[in-house]
Amino acid sequence: MKILQIGPNSVHLSSFISAIKSDQNEIYLLSEEPCNFSGIVENYVVSFRTLNPLQIIYNTWKIKKYIRSMQPDVVHIHQINRLAFIISLVTKKLNIRTISTAWGSDVLLIPKMNFLFNYLVKQSLKKSTTVTADSKDMIAAMKKILPSDKYILLQYGIDPINAVAKENIVYSNRLHEPLYQIDKVIAYFSDFQKRNQSWQLVIAGTGSETEKLKNLVKSLGIEAHTRFIGWQPKDVNNAWYAKSSIYISIPKSDGTSVSVLEAMSAGCLPVVSDLPVSHEWIISGKNGIIDDAQGNPLQKALSLNQMECSNYNHDLIQQKATREASTRIFMGLYIAGN
């Protein structure tokens, strides 16, 4: 089968593509920037990061020409954004089966910003054959934009991570952007560390707020207990999950976070935002802590039994979120109708 994947330069997309058997399928990638992904035949790059209407029209023509010449059996769009809108227009005209996967803010927040964004998302949903999302909250949001029965609850899935001896580490690895509230993570840790002086905060990832966050750490006087380690390759990221006792992810909006699921599989005590999707995975006080703005959630996490929490989350991930099971379902969607 010839499969065209559309999406950003993301570790989540890279991992998803790696799970597809490339010895049985030809996998192509179309993105707005070069992606060093394994398992693909070709990475075709076309950027829509421009306001020039002539450039947009030209790039759309290039994409249509590329897809027509390739003739994929199926196109899979990851993240419903402006590129998704263009691709869905092209694949609809070429009568190519198109699967779209929502990622979170693309359907939860962006459509609420203005009429144009709502229209772009609505048309992308309308022209897709099937749309997947990893939370009931996202599916409900899409049904408000475009009522349909084409929506499927489906995780990307993860490769479970084996825990090692846990250390007094709070681990954070979401992007350094306002959406992810890393400044709030630092504030919580600053308060937490006063009562738990042997603990360390490890902040992975990068973003537009990295320097601002480093300055915040300095101003709070917790430099000796905080490490910024930058973007981590998968094996190193997994090693941090494996030895960290607490994992914290408190964005303002989110779908089911692959990072949270990975941390849960590795036996971390998860601390998450009070979002609808969080309640689909976490029973606060049993297998993690949902931040309800009533006290420090990191301190509350210490009241959990690490072993009991770890065992519960291990079973939960095995039942609902392994990559092997999810990839098999995605392949079934690819094959349907071909």
C-alpha positions in Angstrom: 0.0 0.0 0.0 1.2 3.5 -0.8 0.6 5.8 2.1 1.1 9.6 2.2 1.5 11.0 5.7 1.0 14.8 6.2 2.2 16.5 9.4 4.7 18.5 11.4 8.2 17.7 12.5 7.2 15.9 15.6 8.5 13.0 17.6 4.9 11.8 17.9 4.5 11.6 14.1 8.0 10.1 13.7 7.1 7.3 16.2 3.8 6.7 14.5 5.4 6.3 11.1 8.1 4.0 12.6 5.3 1.7 13.8 4.0 1.1 10.3 5.7 -1.8 8.6 7.7 -0.2 5.8 8.6 -3.6 4.3 4.9 -4.0 3.5 4.0 -0.4 2.6 5.5 2.6 0.8 5.4 5.5 3.2 5.8 9.1 1.9 5.8 12.3 4.0 4.6 15.8 3.1 5.6 18.5 5.6 6.3 22.2 5.9 9.9 21.7 7.0 12.4 18.9 6.5 11.9 15.9 8.8 14.6 13.4 9.5 12.2 10.4 9.9 13.2 6.8 9.4 11.0 4.4 7.3 9.9 6.9 4.6 10.5 6.8 0.9 10.5 10.5 0.4 9.9 13.7 2.4 8.3 16.4 0.2 8.5 19.8 1.7 6.1 22.7 0.9 5.6 25.6 3.4 2.4 27.6 3.8 3.9 29.9 6.3 3.2 32.9 4.1 0.5 35.5 3.7 1.2 36.0 0.0 -1.9 34.7 -1.9 0.1 34.1 -5.0 2.5 31.9 -3.1 -0.3 30.0 -1.5 -1.9 29.3 -4.9 1.4 28.2 -6.3 2.1 25.9 -3.4 -1.4 24.4 -3.6 -0.7 23.7 -7.3 2.6 22.0 -6.4 0.9 19.8 -3.8 -1.9 18.8 -6.2 0.7 17.9 -8.9 2.8 15.9 -6.4 -0.2 13.9 -5.0 -1.6 13.3 -8.5 1.7 11.9 -9.7 2.2 9.7 -6.7 -1.4 8.4 -6.6 -1.3 7.3 -2.9 -3.9 4.7 -1.8 -4.6 6.7 1.3 -3.6 10.1 2.8 -3.3 10.6 6.6 -3.4 14.2 7.8 -1.9 14.7 11.3 -3.2 17.9 13.0 -6.1 19.9 11.5 -4.5 23.2 10.5 -4.1 25.3 7.4 -2.0 22.6 5.6 -4.7 20.1 6.4 -7.3 22.4 4.8 -5.2 22.6 1.6 -4.6 18.8 1.5 -8.2 18.0 2.1 -9.3 20.2 -0.8 -6.8 18.4 -3.1 -7.6 14.9 -2.0 -11.3 15.5 -2.3 -10.9 16.6 -5.9 -8.7 13.6 -6.6 -11.1 11.2 -4.9 -8.4 9.9 -2.5 -9.3 8.3 0.8 -8.3 10.7 3.6 -7.9 10.0 7.3 -7.4 13.1 9.5 -6.3 13.0 13.2 -6.9 15.9 15.5 -4.2 16.8 18.0 -5.9 19.0 20.6 -5.9 22.7 20.4 -6.5 22.5 16.6 -10.1 21.6 17.4 -10.5 22.7 21.0 -9.1 26.2 20.8 -8.2 27.4 17.3 -11.8 27.3 15.9 -12.9 29.6 18.7 -10.5 32.3 17.7 -12.4 33.7 14.7 -14.8 32.7 11.9 -12.0 32.0 9.4 -10.2 29.4 11.6 -13.6 27.8 12.3 -14.3 27.6 8.6 -10.9 26.1 7.8 -11.3 23.4 10.4 -14.9 22.7 9.5 -14.0 22.2 5.8 -11.1 19.9 6.7 -13.4 17.8 8.8 -16.1 17.8 6.1 -13.7 16.6 3.3 -12.0 13.9 5.4 -13.3 10.3 5.0 -12.6 9.5 8.7 -11.4 11.6 11.6 -9.7 10.2 14.7 -9.1 11.9 18.0 -7.7 10.6 21.2 -10.2 12.0 23.7 -14.0 12.2 24.0 -13.6 15.9 24.6 -12.1 16.5 21.2 -14.8 14.4 19.5 -17.5 16.4 21.3 -15.8 19.7 20.1 -15.7 18.4 16.5 -19.3 17.4 16.5 -20.2 21.0 17.5 -18.2 22.3 14.5 -19.6 19.6 12.1 -22.1 17.1 13.3 -21.1 13.7 11.8 -20.7 10.0 12.6 -17.2 9.9 11.0 -15.3 10.5 14.3 -13.5 7.7 15.9 -11.9 7.6 19.4 -8.4 6.2 18.8 -5.0 6.7 20.4 -1.7 6.9 18.6 -0.5 4.4 21.1 2.8 4.2 22.9 5.6 1.8 23.5 5.4 1.1 27.2 8.5 2.1 29.2 10.0 0.0 32.0 10.6 1.8 35.3 13.9 1.6 37.1 14.7 2.6 40.7 12.9 5.9 41.3 14.7 9.0 42.2 13.5 12.3 43.8 12.9 13.9 40.4 10.0 15.9 39.0 10.1 15.6 35.2 8.6 18.0 32.7 9.0 17.7 28.9 6.3 19.7 27.3 7.1 22.6 24.9 8.2 26.0 26.4 5.2 27.8 25.0 2.4 29.7 26.9 -0.1 26.9 26.3 1.9 24.5 28.4 2.4 26.7 31.5 5.9 25.7 32.3 6.1 28.8 34.5 3.4 27.4 36.6 5.3 24.1 36.9 8.3 26.0 38.1 6.2 28.0 40.7 4.7 24.8 42.0 8.2 23.2 42.3 9.6 26.3 44.1 7.0 25.9 46.8 7.3 22.1 46.9 11.1 22.2 47.2 11.0 24.3 50.4 9.5 21.3 52.1 11.3 18.6 50.1 14.8 19.8 49.7 16.3 16.6 48.2 14.1 16.9 45.1 15.1 18.1 41.7 13.1 19.5 38.8 14.2 18.4 35.3 12.8 20.4 32.4 13.2 19.0 29.0 12.1 20.6 25.7 12.5 24.0 24.2 10.4 26.8 22.9 9.9 30.6 22.7 9.8 31.0 26.5 13.0 29.0 27.4 15.1 32.1 28.4 12.1 33.6 30.3 11.7 30.3 32.2 15.4 30.2 33.1 15.2 33.7 34.4 12.2 32.7 36.5 14.2 29.9 38.1 17.0 32.3 38.9 14.6 34.8 40.5 13.1 32.1 42.7 16.5 30.9 43.8 16.1 27.3 42.8 18.9 27.1 40.2 20.7 24.4 42.3 17.6 22.2 42.2 16.5 22.8 38.5 18.0 21.5 35.3 17.1 22.5 31.7 18.2 19.7 29.5 16.8 20.8 26.1 15.3 18.5 23.5 15.9 14.8 24.2 16.1 11.9 21.8 13.6 9.2 22.5 15.9 6.8 24.4 17.2 9.6 26.7 13.6 10.9 27.2 12.5 7.4 28.1 15.4 7.1 30.6 14.2 10.2 32.4 10.6 8.8 32.6 12.0 5.6 34.0 13.8 7.1 36.9 11.6 10.1 37.7 9.1 9.8 40.6 6.7 12.5 39.4 5.7 13.7 36.0 3.9 17.0 35.5 2.0 18.3 32.5 -0.5 21.1 33.1 -1.4 22.8 29.8 -4.4 25.0 29.3 -5.8 22.7 26.7 -4.9 19.2 25.5 -6.0 16.0 23.9 -4.7 12.8 25.3 -1.0 13.5 25.7 1.4 10.8 24.5 3.9 12.2 27.0 1.5 11.6 29.9 0.8 8.1 28.8 4.5 7.3 28.5 5.1 8.7 32.0 2.2 6.6 33.3 3.7 3.5 31.7 7.0 4.2 33.3 5.6 4.3 36.8 5.7 8.1 37.3 3.1 9.7 39.5 1.2 11.9 37.0 0.2 15.5 37.8 -2.1 16.8 35.1 -4.4 19.8 34.4 -8.1 19.8 35.3 -9.2 19.2 31.7 -12.0 16.9 30.5 -9.4 14.6 28.9 -7.5 14.2 32.2 -10.6 12.6 33.8 -10.6 10.0 31.0 -7.3 8.7 32.4 -6.8 9.9 35.9 -8.8 9.3 39.1 -7.3 12.1 41.2 -5.9 10.6 44.4 -5.8 7.1 43.1 -3.6 6.9 40.0 -2.4 10.5 39.8 -3.3 14.0 40.7 -5.5 16.4 38.8 -4.6 20.0 39.6 -7.7 21.6 41.0 -6.0 24.8 42.1 -6.5 23.8 45.7 -3.0 23.4 47.1 0.2 22.3 45.5 -0.4 19.2 43.3 3.2 18.1 43.6 2.8 17.9 47.4 -0.4 16.0 46.9 1.4 13.5 44.7 3.6 12.4 47.6 0.5 11.1 49.4 0.1 8.5 46.6 1.5 5.0 46.9 4.0 4.8 44.1 3.8 1.0 43.6 0.0 0.8 43.7 -0.2 3.8 41.3 2.4 2.3 39.0 0.6 -1.1 38.8 -2.8 0.5 38.1 -1.4 2.7 35.3 0.6 -0.2 33.8 -2.6 -2.2 33.4 -4.5 0.8 32.1 -2.0 1.5 29.4 -1.9 -2.2 28.4 -5.7 -2.2 28.0 -6.1 1.1 26.2 -3.0 2.6 24.7 -0.3 0.3 23.3 1.1 1.4 20.0 0.8 -2.2 18.5 -2.9 -2.3 19.0 -3.5 1.3 17.8 -1.4 0.9 14.7 -3.3 -2.2 13.8 -6.6 -0.2 14.0 -5.1 2.7 11.9 -4.0 0.2 9.2 -7.6 -1.2 9.2 -8.8 2.4 8.5 -6.3 2.7 5.7 -7.4 -0.5 4.0 -11.1 0.1 4.3 -12.5 1.1 0.9 -9.3 0.2 -1.0 
